[in-house]
């Protein structure tokens, strides 16, 4: 399942990916707040959201590296 989710994220453009990342970070903040106040019933959701954030950061970093490599390759020519 994680592979399918990563492939789905790779198909998004950078703007959409960054907006989803911001939403996921906000959800993670809210979940942590719910834990502190004793309102959270499903603790497993925190782990899921943290993994989603990590996947999005990974995809963004992959794109950043690919762009840097393409610019580096262009300057060598």
C-alpha positions as CSV (number, residue, x, y, z in Angstrom):
1,X,0.0,0.0,0.0
2,X,2.8,2.4,0.8
3,X,4.2,2.0,-2.7
4,X,0.9,2.8,-4.3
5,X,0.6,5.9,-2.1
6,X,4.0,7.1,-3.0
7,X,3.3,6.6,-6.7
8,X,0.1,8.6,-6.3
9,X,2.1,11.4,-4.7
10,X,4.7,11.4,-7.5
11,X,1.9,12.0,-10.0
12,X,1.0,15.4,-8.3
13,X,2.6,18.7,-9.2
14,X,4.7,20.5,-6.7
15,X,2.1,23.0,-5.7
16,X,-0.5,20.4,-4.9
17,X,2.1,18.3,-3.1
18,X,3.1,21.2,-0.9
19,X,-0.5,22.0,-0.1
20,X,-1.2,18.4,0.9
21,X,1.9,18.5,3.0
22,X,0.7,21.6,4.8
23,X,-2.7,19.9,5.4
24,X,-1.0,16.8,6.8
25,X,1.2,18.8,9.1
26,X,-1.9,20.7,10.4
27,X,-3.7,17.4,10.9
28,X,-0.7,16.0,12.8
29,X,-0.7,19.1,15.0
30,X,-4.4,18.7,15.7
31,X,-3.9,15.0,16.6
32,X,-1.1,15.8,19.0
33,X,-3.3,18.4,20.6
34,X,-6.1,15.9,21.0
35,X,-3.8,13.5,22.7
36,X,-2.8,16.1,25.3
37,X,-6.5,16.9,25.9
38,X,-7.5,13.3,26.1
39,X,-9.9,13.5,23.2
40,X,-8.1,11.2,20.7
41,X,-9.5,7.7,20.4
42,X,-7.4,6.3,17.6
43,X,-3.7,6.7,18.4
44,X,-2.7,4.8,15.3
45,X,-3.8,7.7,13.1
46,X,-0.8,9.7,14.3
47,X,1.6,7.1,12.9
48,X,-0.3,7.1,9.6
49,X,-0.1,10.9,9.3
50,X,3.6,11.0,10.2
51,X,4.3,8.4,7.5
52,X,2.3,10.5,5.0
53,X,4.3,13.6,5.9
54,X,7.6,11.6,5.4
55,X,6.4,10.3,2.1
56,X,5.6,13.8,0.8
57,X,8.9,15.2,2.0
58,X,10.7,12.3,0.3
59,X,8.9,12.9,-3.0
60,X,9.7,16.7,-2.8
61,X,13.3,15.9,-2.1
62,X,13.6,13.5,-5.0
63,X,12.3,16.2,-7.3
64,X,14.7,18.7,-5.8
65,X,17.7,16.4,-6.4
66,X,16.5,15.5,-9.9
67,X,16.2,19.2,-10.8
68,X,19.7,19.9,-9.4
69,X,21.2,17.1,-11.4
70,X,19.5,18.2,-14.6
71,X,20.9,21.7,-14.1
72,X,24.3,20.3,-13.3
73,X,24.2,18.2,-16.4
74,X,23.1,21.2,-18.5
75,X,26.0,23.3,-17.3
76,X,28.5,20.5,-18.2
77,X,27.5,20.7,-21.9
